Structure formats: structure tokens, C-alpha cells
């Protein structure tokens, strides 16, 4: 048995096509959703992510603008920019690309974003709504995972789910989303004793711990759905061969780029055991950007409806 590949790229394209249709429908009413992306410093990976998000906005008809600030930007200067963006009616979503430089107070910055424009779903108001299972702007990666499961018709209700990783961005919100859909959920982390034993009980296993290829066959129940959230660069040829065997495509990528991407799941170890497995790349990653676009349009609809109600 070899795990069935869960194609995040295909599902992301479905979502983006739906978003494009909704953008077109809003345009007929004179509304164009708008997203402001803030990038502080010169982190190469962050720059790639922001550029990809801005490019996707252009493809779908969403207005976007990019605010690139120097590494020396202070917390106060960043808060001032966010206040200006909060006040602009044509901006429906504000994205602060993480991580921020160490000298910036990340919590203060994220809390300063208007909850109605918090398209990353990080503001305490949106977190609270998620906890209470109320309508909210939800964190993009967990929301994308739910879309992947539901659109692939993988059952969640009544299933045992194990989430390895307790971050505010993925682990905790995903556990809540699964719980709200009537899964029995266990959250594990680096200090969980007998981690492999617990993971093997999962019908749905989510690896979001940030450790290259940590999840091997001993962690996986036969036939389980395995969602790999990790994105790790491997630069050593011997390590690539250990993970993928004589995979010419991977070795060629290593030679041309100097690295290949690997998740938190050991691909060749887990694939013969799992029923379903997300690839890296091409699994969860594309869904994150698609859900950011969906959140931006959702924020535009909610905000414009609220303005109309207030002025009626």
C-alpha cells in the first residue's frame, strides 16, 4: 500500500477560482477588496512569501499594496502604520509578515490590527470567536487544512485526531477547528511522553512541530490521514538520499537550488503506512495563500455590510 497523495495545489486552485468569482460579483456592486501587506527587514523567505501573496491578489482582482520597512523600524513606527491602515476604508485586510525583527513587540503589533481586518486570524478577538465556535476570520493554514479534508471527503466527525505542535498559528487553532467538527482531539508537543504511541492512535495525524522528517512509520496508524505542515530545507546530499532514496528529481533540485524542501514527516517511511499523505511541497503550503485571499474577501463583505447597516 502507498498513501494516496492529497493535492493541496488542486484544492487551492478551486478555492482561488471561487474567490475570483466572488471578487467579480463584488465589483458589480462597486466593491474591490483590498489587502495591505507589511514586510519589516530583509528576511529572504518573508520577501518571497509577501511577493507571492501580492501576486495572487493581482491574479484574483484583489487590490493590494506592499509596505516594506527597514530592519531598524521601531514598534511605535509600525503601530503608527497599522493605525493608518486601520482607518483606510479601501483596505479590508492587513497582513503583518512574521517573524518580525527581535526588537519589535510582536504581540503589541498583532493586537493593534483591527479585528475586522485581521485576515491572518491572530487577533485575540478572532481567537476568542474561534474558541466559542462563532463566525470569525480564522488562521489561514488551519482553515486550509480543514478545506483539504472536507473537499477530499475525508471524514472528521467521530475520528481521533492528533495534532503534534501547539503553536498559536497552527496547532491550537487547528485543534479547535477539528473539535468543532466533532473529532476527538489530542494536542502533543516536544515534551509529550510516549509521543509515537499516542500518534499511532490517530485517524488524522497532523505534524506541525518544525522538525525535519521527525514523523516516521512508528508514529502512524495503518491507513491514517497524515497532514504534513512542516517546511524545512535540506542542503546535504546524503540526507536527501536518506529521505528520498535515489530520487533524481530531488537530487537535481538540490544541485540547482542548493536545497530541497522536506516536511516534518519522513516521506519514504510514512508513505507505505498511511492512507493519505500531503506532499511537501504542494500540500498545505498553497492552501495558506488561498485561504488568505478567501479571508480578505470575507472581511470585505463583512465590513461593507457593517458600514451599510451603520449608515442606514
Secondary structure, DSSP 8 states (H G I E B T S, - for coil): ---EEE-HHHHHHHHHHHHHHHHHHHHTTT---EEEEEEES--HHHHHHHHHHHHHHHHHT-EEEEEEE-TT--HHHHHHHHHHHHH-TT--EEEE-SS--TTS-HHHHHHHS-GGG-TT--SHHHHHHHHTT-S----HHHHHHHHHHHHTT---TT-EEEEE---TTTHHHHHHHHHHTT-EEEEE-TT-TTHHHHHTT-SEEEE-S--TT-B-GGG--TT-EEEE---EEE--HHHHHHHHSS-HHHHHHHHHHS-EEE-SB-HHHHTTT-SEEE-SSSSSHHHHHHHHHHHHHHHHHHHHHHHHHHH-
